[in-house]
Amino acid sequence: MDATTVLANVYGSIATVGYGLAAIGPAIGVGIVVGKTIESVARQPELAGRLQVLMWIGIAFTEALAFIGIATGFIFGYN
């Protein structure tokens, strides 16, 4: 194999690993949001419905980061 082929294979692998690392952040964020919601409901059970709505909004914003990461991978991956 020549150097160009080896570098092309490594570049593809690095892009995959890069997205995997980028997905760790939103996963941790979702875990924190859900955990804090559970703590809040344990303290004030009467706010459970309202907190659940806010939790889903927080999860949506956090997961948007993962979607931006995968879209960026597709955009820059097909040069």
C-alpha positions in Angstrom: 0.0 0.0 0.0 1.2 3.5 -0.7 1.1 6.3 1.8 -2.0 8.0 0.2 -4.2 4.9 0.7 -3.0 4.5 4.3 -3.8 8.1 5.1 -7.2 7.8 3.5 -8.1 4.8 5.6 -6.8 6.6 8.8 -8.8 9.7 7.9 -12.0 7.8 7.7 -11.4 6.1 11.0 -10.5 9.4 12.7 -13.8 10.9 11.5 -15.7 8.0 13.1 -13.8 8.2 16.3 -14.3 12.0 16.3 -18.1 11.7 16.2 -18.0 9.1 18.9 -16.1 11.4 21.1 -18.5 14.3 20.2 -21.5 12.2 21.2 -20.1 11.7 24.7 -20.9 15.4 25.7 -24.6 15.2 24.9 -24.9 11.8 26.6 -23.4 13.2 29.8 -25.6 16.3 29.5 -28.8 14.2 29.2 -27.7 12.2 32.2 -27.2 15.4 34.2 -30.6 16.9 33.1 -32.5 13.7 34.0 -30.7 13.2 37.3 -31.3 16.8 38.4 -35.0 16.4 37.5 -35.3 13.3 39.6 -33.7 15.2 42.5 -36.1 18.1 42.1 -39.1 15.8 42.0 -37.9 14.1 45.1 -37.7 17.4 46.9 -41.0 18.9 45.5 -43.3 16.2 44.2 -46.1 18.7 43.4 -44.0 20.2 40.6 -43.4 16.8 38.9 -45.5 17.7 35.8 -43.9 21.1 35.2 -40.4 19.7 35.8 -41.0 16.9 33.4 -41.8 19.4 30.6 -38.7 21.4 31.4 -36.7 18.2 31.4 -37.8 17.3 27.9 -36.9 20.8 26.7 -33.5 20.4 28.2 -33.0 17.0 26.6 -34.0 18.4 23.2 -31.5 21.2 23.4 -28.8 18.8 24.6 -29.5 16.3 21.9 -29.3 19.1 19.3 -25.6 19.1 19.9 -25.3 15.5 18.8 -27.4 16.2 15.7 -25.1 19.1 14.8 -22.1 16.8 15.3 -23.4 14.1 13.0 -24.4 16.7 10.4 -21.0 18.3 10.6 -19.4 14.8 10.1 -21.5 14.3 6.9 -20.7 17.8 5.6 -16.9 17.6 6.1 -16.7 13.8 5.5 -17.6 14.0 1.8 -15.2 16.5 0.5 
